Amino acid sequence: MTYRWILRSLNDPGAVSRLQPRLNDLPTALTRALVLRDVDSFESARDFFRASRKDLHDPLAMADMQRAAERVAQAISNEEPVLVYGDYDVDGTTATAICTDFLDQQGVPVSFFIPDRYEDGYGLCKRGIDAAVERGASLIIALDCGITAHEEAAYAREQGLDLIICDHHTPKDTLPNAYAVLDPKRDDCAYPFNELSGAGVGFKLLQAVQRVRGADEDRVFGYLDLLGISIASDIVPIYGENRIFMQEGLAALRTTERVGLRALADAAELDLSTVKTTGTVVFTIGPRINAAGRMAHAQKAVDLMLQSDPATAREQAEELEHLNKERREIDERIRKEATEQAERQITARTAHALVLYDPDWHLGVIGIVASRIVEQFYKPTIMLTRNGDVVKGSARSISGVNIYRALTDCEDVLTQFGGHDYAAGMSLPEENVSKLRDRFNEAIAERITPELLTPTIKVDAHVDLNTIGTAEDRFWAVLQQFGPFGPSNPRPVFHLGPCRVARSPHTVGRDDAHLKFTVAPADADGPQVDVIGFGQGDKLSLLRKSQQTSTPIELVAKVDENTWRGQTSIQLKLRDVRLFDPERTLAPAAASNAHQ
């Protein structure tokens, strides 16, 4: 795939030169990366590098929070039966575990309900409300769902139940008629940060509950390990409160005494004490928790997170490990079938978007596969399968195209839909699949431009190899403090070049998929730095051409470290590489702040 390299533009180009001396002449590349993250003064740099709990916002600033907290406090005082209702993904299950355990610790007769992905679908359902009635509950706390559940909220009220909704998805024009609706994305909500995860909203509720009870709020921070898993896995922006929660969540995860999480890590052969990045959570812990809801029932994941017996936890964790392996096998088969469908669609028509359908695809994995199809073809993609009498699907988009708004244009052919800018879910009658294919293609065509169809790599700054230094040098020490990384705070991408390829480049891994080589300054002696390019084995011929013709290369990469046989060294993670052209410059991007 061909990429456009775009140099991220600064709203205030002079900010770098003003900030640099305030930070003891920090290397220009790092200073520029800071300014791109809205860090443009000594005070904001101090807050960025030394963010702590004192920077968290007052939970009672959230609309309806006082009312919600007082109702939960009342339930605790009266020992009322409470039903915790959570979604079936990682965010929903961690939120459920946090809230259920907290209420149980307060002596509340609490139970939880997770909808079945296939029988109930996403969100609040009447079966869950009926379960609350059957269990004698007087209060339902809905986590990571409910913001569009008007009918279900009315039904709960009819049953004499109080419903507190804790959600982080975008509301529609009207809110459900619930006892309280907590969602920082409400238009009338003055809460200063609107990017919390679903578990994050639930966490703030528990903080507020302790506040109104006059109890110890620090007790709630015992759930930071689960909250960190939620934030990483739900791909919410990592700035503001989320960055603080993620930083403390990773630290809590490394030392967690939660029996279920330790068993899950053991089954995955993961040493929790080494977990330092959101990526480790996203690619190891998150998929195994998600596998429960995708392949069986998400209750299994909550049961594991609440488990206190080590032997039982080991059995439960091994079951999730098995389900995740099964999920990967199905994932690979469906990916191949979807790729073939996508190629046929692109050949047969002008496809601005892809709508792929097979009634036999597994509903639990089509969202994962949709993301991979987007990566492969770089087109907004919907993947659909049949679930009983209806068709259900997952949509994923590309940068710059709001898929939720595109689906709004197709609303009349859908039974239900919801989601975010870049990911959504929907259901529809099977006879409307071809209509959706046409309507969605038209909706994307109205929003797409030729530039958007070429994937971009956004570059933070140019950096010299001499500046990067070694794993002990200042550049790397400061760069590590930029984390935790994630959406809105990605690991900086640097441009390097001209460079020469030192030593012999080669491919590694199964099918020679990955590329390894070493770079050095093109026209002078200097440090040699190793480079790894995952999935970029096809670039080997370009590197050989560079050596044969003595043509320098330029590359865009992330600076990381690699530990081998006890030795740690700087390593570049390649994003793209090309032959150096002295006449070519990085194209500037439109100025924007880090959180857009």
C-alpha positions as CSV (number, residue, x, y, z in Angstrom):
1,M,0.0,0.0,0.0
2,T,1.2,3.5,-0.9
3,Y,1.1,6.1,1.9
4,R,1.2,9.9,1.9
5,W,3.6,11.2,4.5
6,I,2.1,14.2,6.2
7,L,3.9,16.5,8.6
8,R,1.5,17.5,11.3
9,S,1.1,21.3,11.4
10,L,1.3,23.5,14.4
11,N,-1.4,26.0,15.4
12,D,1.4,28.2,16.6
13,P,4.8,27.5,14.9
14,G,6.6,29.8,17.4
15,A,5.6,27.6,20.4
16,V,8.4,25.2,19.9
17,S,11.2,27.8,20.1
18,R,9.5,29.4,23.2
19,L,9.0,26.0,25.0
20,Q,12.4,24.5,24.3
21,P,14.5,26.6,26.6
22,R,11.9,26.2,29.4
23,L,12.5,22.5,29.2
24,N,16.3,22.6,29.4
25,D,16.8,22.6,25.7
26,L,14.8,19.4,25.0
27,P,15.6,18.1,21.5
28,T,13.5,19.9,18.9
29,A,11.8,16.8,17.7
30,L,10.4,16.0,21.2
31,T,9.5,19.6,21.9
32,R,7.5,19.7,18.6
33,A,5.8,16.4,19.5
34,L,4.8,18.0,22.9
35,V,3.3,21.1,21.3
36,L,1.3,18.9,18.9
37,R,-0.2,17.4,22.1
38,D,-1.2,20.9,23.3
39,V,1.7,21.1,25.7
40,D,3.1,24.5,25.0
41,S,4.2,25.9,28.3
42,F,6.3,24.9,31.3
43,E,3.1,24.5,33.4
44,S,1.3,22.3,30.8
45,A,4.5,20.2,30.4
46,R,4.5,19.7,34.2
47,D,0.9,18.7,34.1
48,F,1.6,16.3,31.1
49,F,4.6,14.6,32.7
50,R,3.4,14.7,36.3
51,A,-0.4,14.2,36.0
52,S,-1.9,12.6,39.1
53,R,-5.2,11.9,40.8
54,K,-5.4,15.5,42.0
55,D,-6.1,16.5,38.4
56,L,-9.2,14.3,38.2
57,H,-12.5,16.1,38.0
58,D,-15.3,16.3,40.6
59,P,-17.7,13.4,39.7
60,L,-20.6,15.5,41.0
61,A,-20.0,17.9,38.1
62,M,-21.7,15.4,35.8
63,A,-25.3,15.9,34.9
64,D,-27.7,13.7,37.1
65,M,-24.7,12.5,39.2
66,Q,-26.0,13.9,42.5
67,R,-29.3,12.2,42.0
68,A,-27.8,8.9,40.9
69,A,-25.2,8.8,43.7
70,E,-27.9,9.5,46.3
71,R,-30.1,6.7,44.9
72,V,-27.2,4.2,45.1
73,A,-26.3,5.3,48.6
74,Q,-29.9,4.8,49.6
75,A,-29.8,1.2,48.1
76,I,-26.6,0.6,50.2
77,S,-28.2,1.9,53.4
78,N,-31.4,-0.1,52.9
79,E,-29.6,-3.2,51.6
80,E,-31.9,-3.1,48.5
81,P,-31.4,-5.8,45.9
82,V,-29.6,-4.2,42.9
83,L,-29.1,-5.6,39.3
84,V,-25.9,-4.4,37.5
85,Y,-26.5,-4.6,33.8
86,G,-23.5,-4.5,31.5
87,D,-22.6,-4.8,27.8
88,Y,-20.8,-7.9,26.6
89,D,-17.5,-6.3,25.4
90,V,-14.4,-5.6,27.5
91,D,-15.6,-2.2,28.6
92,G,-19.0,-3.5,29.7
93,T,-17.7,-6.6,31.4
94,T,-15.0,-4.7,33.4
95,A,-17.6,-2.1,34.3
96,T,-19.9,-4.8,35.5
97,A,-17.2,-6.5,37.6
98,I,-16.2,-3.1,39.2
99,C,-19.7,-2.1,40.2
100,T,-20.8,-5.6,41.2
101,D,-17.8,-6.1,43.5
102,F,-18.1,-2.7,45.0
103,L,-21.8,-3.1,45.9
104,D,-21.1,-6.6,47.2
105,Q,-18.4,-5.2,49.5
106,Q,-20.9,-2.7,50.9
107,G,-23.3,-5.6,51.8
108,V,-25.8,-5.0,49.0
109,P,-27.6,-8.1,47.7
110,V,-26.3,-7.6,44.1
111,S,-26.4,-9.6,41.0
112,F,-25.5,-8.9,37.4
113,F,-26.9,-9.5,33.9
114,I,-25.1,-9.5,30.6
115,P,-27.2,-9.7,27.5
116,D,-26.5,-12.6,25.1
117,R,-24.8,-11.2,21.9
118,Y,-27.0,-13.5,19.7
119,E,-30.2,-13.8,21.6
120,D,-30.5,-10.2,23.0
121,G,-28.2,-8.1,20.9
122,Y,-26.6,-4.9,22.1
123,G,-27.9,-2.7,24.9
124,L,-30.7,-2.8,27.4
125,C,-33.2,-5.6,26.7
126,K,-36.6,-6.5,28.3
127,R,-35.2,-9.9,29.3
128,G,-32.6,-8.2,31.5
129,I,-35.3,-6.0,33.0
130,D,-37.5,-9.1,33.6
131,A,-34.5,-10.7,35.3
132,A,-34.3,-7.7,37.7
133,V,-38.0,-8.2,38.6
134,E,-37.5,-12.0,39.1
135,R,-34.6,-11.3,41.4
136,G,-36.5,-8.8,43.5
137,A,-34.3,-5.9,42.5
138,S,-35.5,-2.3,43.0
139,L,-32.7,-0.6,41.1
140,I,-30.9,-1.4,37.8
141,I,-27.5,0.2,37.1
142,A,-26.9,0.0,33.3
143,L,-23.2,0.3,32.3
144,D,-21.8,1.0,28.9
145,C,-25.2,1.0,27.3
146,G,-28.7,2.5,27.6
147,I,-28.3,6.0,26.2
148,T,-30.8,5.2,23.4
149,A,-32.9,2.7,25.2
150,H,-36.2,4.7,25.4
151,E,-38.5,1.7,25.2
152,E,-36.6,-0.3,27.7
153,A,-36.4,2.6,30.1
154,A,-40.2,3.0,29.9
155,Y,-40.6,-0.7,30.4
156,A,-38.4,-0.6,33.5
157,R,-40.5,2.2,34.9
158,E,-43.7,0.2,34.3
159,Q,-42.2,-2.6,36.3
160,G,-41.6,-0.2,39.2
161,L,-37.8,-0.2,38.8
162,D,-35.4,2.7,39.1
163,L,-32.9,2.8,36.3
164,I,-29.6,4.5,36.4
165,I,-27.9,4.7,33.0
166,C,-24.1,5.0,32.9
167,D,-23.1,5.4,29.2
168,H,-20.5,7.1,27.1
169,H,-22.0,6.8,23.7
170,T,-23.5,9.7,21.8
171,P,-27.1,10.4,22.8
172,K,-29.9,11.1,20.4
173,D,-32.1,14.2,20.5
174,T,-34.0,13.0,23.6
175,L,-32.8,11.0,26.6
176,P,-34.5,7.9,28.0
177,N,-36.9,8.5,30.8
178,A,-34.7,6.9,33.5
179,Y,-34.2,7.7,37.1
180,A,-30.8,9.2,36.2
181,V,-28.8,9.3,32.9
182,L,-25.1,9.7,33.3
183,D,-23.3,10.4,30.0
184,P,-20.6,13.1,29.7
185,K,-21.7,13.5,26.0
186,R,-25.1,14.9,27.0
187,D,-25.5,18.3,25.5
188,D,-26.6,19.7,28.9
189,C,-23.7,18.1,30.8
190,A,-21.0,20.4,32.2
191,Y,-18.5,17.7,33.0
192,P,-15.1,18.9,31.8
193,F,-14.1,15.6,30.1
194,N,-16.5,13.7,27.7
195,E,-14.2,10.8,26.6
196,L,-14.6,8.5,29.5
197,S,-15.1,4.8,28.8
198,G,-18.3,3.1,30.0
199,A,-16.4,1.7,33.0
200,G,-15.0,5.2,33.5
201,V,-18.5,6.6,33.9
202,G,-19.4,3.8,36.3
203,F,-16.1,4.5,38.3
204,K,-17.1,8.2,38.6
205,L,-20.5,7.1,39.9
206,L,-18.9,5.0,42.6
207,Q,-16.6,8.0,43.5
208,A,-19.7,10.1,43.9
209,V,-21.5,7.4,45.9
210,Q,-18.6,7.4,48.4
211,R,-18.7,11.2,48.5
212,V,-22.4,11.5,49.4
213,R,-22.0,8.7,52.0
214,G,-19.1,10.5,53.6
215,A,-17.1,7.3,53.0
216,D,-13.5,6.8,51.8
217,E,-13.3,7.6,48.0
218,D,-9.8,6.0,47.8
219,R,-11.5,2.6,48.1
220,V,-12.8,3.0,44.6
221,F,-9.3,3.4,43.3
222,G,-8.8,-0.3,44.1
223,Y,-10.5,-1.0,40.8
224,L,-7.9,0.9,38.6
225,D,-6.6,-2.4,37.2
226,L,-10.0,-3.2,35.7
227,L,-10.6,0.4,34.6
228,G,-7.2,0.4,32.8
229,I,-8.2,-2.7,30.9
230,S,-11.5,-1.0,29.9
231,I,-9.8,2.2,28.7
232,A,-7.2,0.3,26.6
233,S,-9.6,-2.2,25.1
234,D,-12.4,0.3,24.2
235,I,-9.9,2.5,22.3
236,V,-11.0,5.7,23.9
237,P,-8.8,8.8,23.7
238,I,-5.8,8.7,26.0
239,Y,-5.7,12.2,27.3
240,G,-7.1,14.1,30.2
241,E,-8.7,11.8,32.9
242,N,-8.2,8.7,30.7
243,R,-4.5,9.2,30.6
244,I,-4.3,9.4,34.4
245,F,-6.5,6.4,34.8
246,M,-4.5,4.5,32.2
247,Q,-1.2,5.3,33.8
248,E,-2.4,4.3,37.2
249,G,-4.3,1.4,35.8
250,L,-1.1,-0.1,34.3
251,A,0.7,0.3,37.5
252,A,-2.1,-1.4,39.4
253,L,-2.2,-4.2,36.8
254,R,1.5,-5.0,37.3
255,T,0.9,-5.7,41.0
256,T,-2.8,-6.7,41.0
257,E,-3.9,-9.3,43.5
258,R,-7.1,-10.0,41.6
259,V,-7.1,-13.8,41.3
260,G,-9.0,-13.9,38.0
261,L,-6.7,-11.4,36.2
262,R,-3.6,-13.3,37.4
263,A,-5.1,-16.6,36.1
264,L,-5.9,-15.0,32.8
265,A,-2.4,-13.7,32.4
266,D,-0.9,-17.1,33.3
267,A,-3.1,-18.8,30.7
268,A,-1.8,-16.2,28.1
269,E,1.8,-16.7,29.3
270,L,1.9,-13.0,30.2
271,D,4.0,-11.8,33.1
272,L,1.9,-9.0,34.5
273,S,4.9,-7.4,36.2
274,T,6.2,-6.5,32.7
275,V,3.0,-4.8,31.4
276,K,4.0,-1.2,30.6
277,T,1.9,-0.3,27.6
278,T,-1.7,-0.1,26.5
279,G,-0.7,-2.3,23.5
280,T,0.0,-5.2,25.8
281,V,-3.5,-4.9,27.2
282,V,-5.1,-4.5,23.8
283,F,-3.4,-7.5,22.3
284,T,-3.3,-10.0,25.2
285,I,-5.8,-9.4,28.0
286,G,-8.5,-7.6,26.0
287,P,-9.0,-10.3,23.3
288,R,-9.3,-13.1,25.9
289,I,-12.0,-11.2,27.9
290,N,-13.8,-10.4,24.6
291,A,-13.7,-14.0,23.5
292,A,-16.2,-14.9,26.1
293,G,-18.9,-12.7,24.6
294,R,-17.9,-13.4,21.0
295,M,-17.8,-17.2,21.2
296,A,-19.9,-18.1,24.3
297,H,-21.4,-15.7,26.9
298,A,-19.7,-12.7,28.4
299,Q,-20.9,-13.8,31.9
300,K,-17.9,-16.1,31.8
301,A,-15.5,-13.1,31.7
302,V,-17.3,-11.3,34.6
303,D,-17.3,-14.5,36.6
304,L,-13.5,-14.8,36.2
305,M,-12.9,-11.2,37.1
306,L,-15.0,-11.7,40.3
307,Q,-13.5,-15.1,41.2
308,S,-11.6,-15.4,44.5
309,D,-10.7,-19.1,44.3
310,P,-7.4,-19.7,42.5
311,A,-8.2,-23.2,41.3
312,T,-11.6,-22.2,39.8
313,A,-10.0,-19.1,38.3
314,R,-7.4,-21.3,36.5
315,E,-10.2,-23.4,35.0
316,Q,-12.2,-20.3,33.9
317,A,-9.1,-18.7,32.4
318,E,-8.2,-21.8,30.4
319,E,-11.7,-21.8,29.0
320,L,-11.3,-18.2,27.8
321,E,-7.9,-19.1,26.4
322,H,-9.5,-21.9,24.4
323,L,-12.4,-19.7,23.2
324,N,-9.8,-17.1,22.1
325,K,-7.9,-19.7,20.1
326,E,-11.2,-20.8,18.5
327,R,-12.0,-17.2,17.7
328,R,-8.6,-16.7,15.9
329,E,-9.2,-19.7,13.7
330,I,-12.7,-18.6,12.7
331,D,-11.3,-15.0,12.3
332,E,-8.8,-16.2,9.7
333,R,-11.3,-18.2,7.7
334,I,-13.8,-15.4,7.5
335,R,-11.0,-12.9,6.6
336,K,-10.1,-14.9,3.6
337,E,-13.7,-15.2,2.5
338,A,-14.4,-11.5,3.1
339,T,-11.2,-10.6,1.1
340,E,-12.5,-12.6,-1.9
341,Q,-15.9,-10.8,-1.7
342,A,-14.3,-7.4,-1.4
343,E,-12.1,-8.1,-4.5
344,R,-15.2,-9.1,-6.5
345,Q,-17.1,-5.9,-5.4
346,I,-14.2,-3.6,-6.3
347,T,-13.9,-5.3,-9.7
348,A,-17.7,-5.2,-10.4
349,R,-18.5,-1.6,-9.5
350,T,-17.2,1.7,-8.3
351,A,-16.9,0.8,-4.7
352,H,-16.4,3.8,-2.4
353,A,-17.3,1.5,0.4
354,L,-17.6,-2.3,1.0
355,V,-20.7,-4.1,2.2
356,L,-19.9,-7.8,2.7
357,Y,-22.5,-10.4,3.6
358,D,-22.5,-14.1,4.3
359,P,-25.3,-15.7,6.4
360,D,-22.9,-18.2,7.9
361,W,-20.3,-15.9,9.2
362,H,-19.8,-15.8,13.0
363,L,-21.4,-12.7,14.5
364,G,-18.8,-12.6,17.2
365,V,-15.8,-12.0,14.9
366,I,-17.1,-9.9,12.0
367,G,-16.2,-6.6,13.8
368,I,-12.6,-7.8,14.1
369,V,-12.5,-8.9,10.4
370,A,-14.1,-5.6,9.3
371,S,-11.2,-3.8,10.8
372,R,-8.7,-5.9,8.9
373,I,-10.6,-5.5,5.6
374,V,-10.4,-1.7,6.1
375,E,-6.6,-2.0,6.7
376,Q,-6.3,-4.1,3.5
377,F,-8.4,-2.1,1.1
378,Y,-8.7,1.2,2.9
379,K,-12.4,1.6,2.3
380,P,-15.2,2.0,4.9
381,T,-16.5,-1.5,5.4
382,I,-19.7,-3.1,6.7
383,M,-19.6,-6.8,7.4
384,L,-23.0,-8.6,7.8
385,T,-24.2,-12.0,8.9
386,R,-27.6,-13.6,9.7
387,N,-28.6,-13.9,13.3
388,G,-32.0,-15.7,13.5
389,D,-34.5,-13.8,11.4
390,V,-32.5,-10.6,11.0
391,V,-29.1,-9.6,9.6
392,K,-26.7,-8.0,12.0
393,G,-23.4,-6.3,11.2
394,S,-20.4,-4.3,12.2
395,A,-19.0,-1.2,10.4
396,R,-15.5,0.3,10.5
397,S,-14.3,3.4,8.8
398,I,-11.1,5.2,7.6
399,S,-9.7,8.4,8.9
400,G,-11.8,11.4,8.1
401,V,-15.0,9.6,7.3
402,N,-17.7,9.5,10.1
403,I,-19.4,6.2,9.7
404,Y,-22.1,6.9,12.2
405,R,-23.3,9.9,10.1
406,A,-23.1,7.9,6.9
407,L,-25.4,5.2,8.5
408,T,-27.8,8.0,9.4
409,D,-28.3,8.5,5.7
410,C,-29.3,4.8,5.5
411,E,-31.6,4.8,8.5
412,D,-34.7,3.9,6.6
413,V,-33.3,0.5,5.5
414,L,-32.0,-0.3,9.0
415,T,-33.9,-1.7,11.9
416,Q,-31.4,-0.3,14.4
417,F,-27.9,1.2,14.5
418,G,-25.5,2.9,16.8
419,G,-21.9,3.6,17.4
420,H,-19.0,6.1,17.1
421,D,-17.2,8.1,14.4
422,Y,-15.2,5.1,13.2
423,A,-17.1,2.0,14.4
424,A,-20.8,1.1,14.5
425,G,-23.2,-1.8,14.6
426,M,-26.6,-2.3,13.0
427,S,-29.4,-4.7,12.2
428,L,-31.7,-4.9,9.2
429,P,-34.0,-7.3,7.3
430,E,-32.2,-9.6,4.9
431,E,-34.1,-8.2,2.0
432,N,-32.5,-4.8,2.6
433,V,-28.9,-5.9,2.3
434,S,-28.6,-4.9,-1.4
435,K,-30.3,-1.6,-0.6
436,L,-27.9,-1.0,2.2
437,R,-25.0,-1.7,-0.2
438,D,-26.1,0.9,-2.6
439,R,-27.2,3.5,0.0
440,F,-24.0,3.2,2.1
441,N,-21.9,3.4,-1.0
442,E,-23.7,6.6,-2.0
443,A,-23.4,8.0,1.6
444,I,-19.7,7.4,1.6
445,A,-19.3,8.8,-1.9
446,E,-20.7,12.1,-0.7
447,R,-18.2,12.3,2.1
448,I,-15.0,11.0,0.5
449,T,-12.3,12.8,-1.4
450,P,-9.4,11.4,-3.4
451,E,-7.0,12.5,-0.6
452,L,-9.0,10.5,2.0
453,L,-8.7,7.4,-0.1
454,T,-4.9,7.4,0.2
455,P,-3.9,6.4,3.7
456,T,-1.6,8.9,5.4
457,I,1.1,8.6,7.9
458,K,1.2,11.6,10.2
459,V,4.7,12.6,11.2
460,D,5.4,14.5,14.4
461,A,8.9,15.8,13.5
462,H,12.1,15.1,11.7
463,V,14.9,13.7,13.9
464,D,18.5,12.9,13.2
465,L,19.9,9.5,14.1
466,N,22.6,11.3,16.2
467,T,19.8,12.7,18.4
468,I,18.2,9.4,19.2
469,G,21.3,8.0,20.8
470,T,21.1,5.0,23.1
471,A,18.6,3.5,25.5
472,E,20.4,5.4,28.3
473,D,20.2,8.8,26.7
474,R,17.8,11.7,27.4
475,F,15.8,11.4,24.2
476,W,14.6,7.9,25.0
477,A,14.1,8.7,28.7
478,V,11.8,11.6,28.0
479,L,10.0,9.9,25.1
480,Q,9.0,7.1,27.5
481,Q,7.3,9.7,29.7
482,F,4.9,10.6,26.8
483,G,3.0,7.5,27.5
484,P,0.6,5.8,28.1
485,F,0.0,5.9,24.4
486,G,-3.2,5.4,22.6
487,P,-5.8,7.4,20.5
488,S,-5.2,11.2,20.8
489,N,-1.8,10.4,22.3
490,P,-0.2,8.1,19.8
491,R,3.5,7.1,20.1
492,P,5.2,9.9,18.1
493,V,6.2,9.1,14.5
494,F,9.5,10.6,13.3
495,H,11.0,11.2,9.9
496,L,14.6,10.1,9.4
497,G,16.8,10.6,6.4
498,P,18.8,10.7,4.4
499,C,20.2,7.4,5.8
500,R,22.2,4.6,4.3
501,V,21.4,0.9,4.8
502,A,24.1,-0.6,6.9
503,R,24.9,-4.3,6.7
504,S,22.7,-6.7,4.9
505,P,18.9,-6.3,5.1
506,H,16.8,-9.5,5.4
507,T,13.4,-10.8,6.1
508,V,12.3,-12.8,9.1
509,G,9.2,-14.6,10.4
510,R,6.7,-16.9,8.8
511,D,6.5,-16.4,5.0
512,D,9.3,-13.8,5.3
513,A,6.7,-11.3,6.3
514,H,8.8,-9.0,8.4
515,L,11.8,-6.8,7.5
516,K,15.0,-6.3,9.5
517,F,17.8,-3.9,8.6
518,T,20.1,-1.3,10.1
519,V,20.4,2.4,9.3
520,A,23.3,4.9,9.7
521,P,23.7,8.6,8.7
522,A,24.1,8.8,4.9
523,D,27.1,11.0,4.7
524,A,29.0,10.7,8.0
525,D,30.0,8.3,10.6
526,G,27.4,8.0,13.3
527,P,25.3,5.6,15.3
528,Q,23.8,2.5,13.6
529,V,20.2,1.8,14.7
530,D,18.3,-1.4,14.1
531,V,14.9,-1.3,12.3
532,I,12.1,-3.8,12.4
533,G,9.3,-3.6,9.8
534,F,6.4,-5.9,10.8
535,G,4.5,-7.0,7.7
536,Q,6.9,-5.2,5.4
537,G,9.0,-8.0,4.0
538,D,8.0,-6.8,0.5
539,K,10.2,-3.7,1.0
540,L,13.4,-5.8,0.9
541,S,13.9,-5.2,-2.8
542,L,13.8,-1.4,-2.2
543,L,16.6,-1.7,0.4
544,R,18.7,-3.8,-1.9
545,K,18.3,-1.3,-4.6
546,S,19.4,1.5,-2.2
547,Q,22.6,-0.4,-1.5
548,Q,23.3,-1.4,-5.1
549,T,22.8,2.2,-6.4
550,S,24.2,4.0,-3.3
551,T,21.0,5.9,-3.1
552,P,20.1,6.9,0.5
553,I,16.7,6.1,2.0
554,E,14.3,8.0,4.2
555,L,11.9,6.4,6.6
556,V,9.1,7.2,9.0
557,A,9.2,5.2,12.2
558,K,8.5,5.0,15.9
559,V,11.3,5.0,18.4
560,D,11.2,2.0,20.7
561,E,13.5,-0.3,22.5
562,N,14.4,-4.0,22.1
563,T,15.7,-6.3,24.7
564,W,17.7,-9.4,23.5
565,R,19.7,-11.6,25.8
566,G,19.6,-9.1,28.6
567,Q,20.8,-6.2,26.4
568,T,18.4,-3.3,25.7
569,S,19.0,-1.1,22.7
570,I,17.1,1.5,20.7
571,Q,15.1,0.0,17.8
572,L,13.0,1.8,15.2
573,K,9.6,0.4,14.3
574,L,9.1,1.1,10.7
575,R,6.0,2.6,9.3
576,D,7.2,3.2,5.7
577,V,10.4,3.6,3.8
578,R,11.3,5.0,0.4
579,L,14.4,6.1,-1.6
580,F,15.5,9.6,-0.7
581,D,14.7,12.4,-3.1
582,P,16.3,15.7,-2.1
583,E,13.6,17.6,-4.0
584,R,10.8,16.1,-2.0
585,T,9.5,17.5,1.2
586,L,6.9,16.3,3.7
587,A,3.5,17.6,2.8
588,P,2.1,19.8,5.6
589,A,-1.2,18.8,7.2
590,A,-3.9,21.3,8.2
591,A,-3.2,22.6,11.7
592,S,-5.2,20.8,14.4
593,N,-4.8,20.0,18.1
594,A,-3.8,16.6,19.3
595,H,-7.3,15.5,20.2
596,Q,-8.9,15.7,16.7
